[in-house]
Amino acid sequence: MKSTGVIVSNRGNIVLPAKLRKEMNIEAGTKILLTREDDKIIMQPVASFTDKLAGLTKKSFGGTPKEITRIINNERAEP
């Protein structure tokens, strides 16, 4: 496992290096699960429900998370 150093700001923020974000497919809005194991913090991207649903329904009614979200929102808006 390759290590990368980052600095924690006074507000507790860290910046993930661009190369790591690209390799892990982490974009703005990606949810991250933090797990503490003894003296280590493990960060793990969590796929959204719509990302998973888009994969399951690719041939049915939506191929991307944005399409799935639009369809779900439209269904919710109907009386």
N, C-alpha and C positions, 0 to 999 in steps of 0.2 A: 504494500500500500504506500503510495506517494504522499508525503506531507507537504502542506503549503501553509506559510505563516500569514496571519492577518492580525489587525489591530482592532481592539474593542474601543469604540468611542465612549465619551463620558455619558452618553445616553444608552449605552449597551448595544449599539449597532455594530455589525461587522459587514464588510463588503466581500462577497465571494468573487474571486478572480474570474474574468471573462472566459478564460479557457476552461475552467471547471464548470461554469454555468453551461457552456456549449456542450461539453462532454456529457453532462448529466441532464441535458435538455431542461434546464431551469430557466423559466422566464418570469417577468414581472407578474405577480399574483400567484405564483406557485406556492402551495402550502408545504411547509416543512415540519416534519415530526422530529422533536428533540427528545433524545433518550439519555438519561444519565446512567452510566455504568461505572461505579466506584469513582475514580478521578477523571473519567473521560466523558465527553459530550458527543453523542453521535447524532448527526443531522441526516435525515432521510426524506427525499421528496415524496409527497403523497399524491397519487393520481386522483383527480377529481371524479366525482360520480359521472359527470357528463362525458369526461374523457373515456371512462370505461364503457359507458352506454353507447358512445359513438362507435367504438370498436365492435360491440355486440350487434349493433343495428346497421352496420355499414351498408348492407345490401337492402335493408328494409325501408328506412325513411330519413336517414341522415348520415353523412360521412364524416363530419367534423364536429368537435364540441360546440362550436358556435351555432351550427345548424340545429343540433339537438337542443341547445338552450332556447333558441328561437321557437322551435316547435313546442317545447314544454310550456314556454311563456304564453304562446298563442292558445294552447289548450286550456291553460289556467284562466285566461281572460274570457273565454267563452262561457256564457251562462248555463 
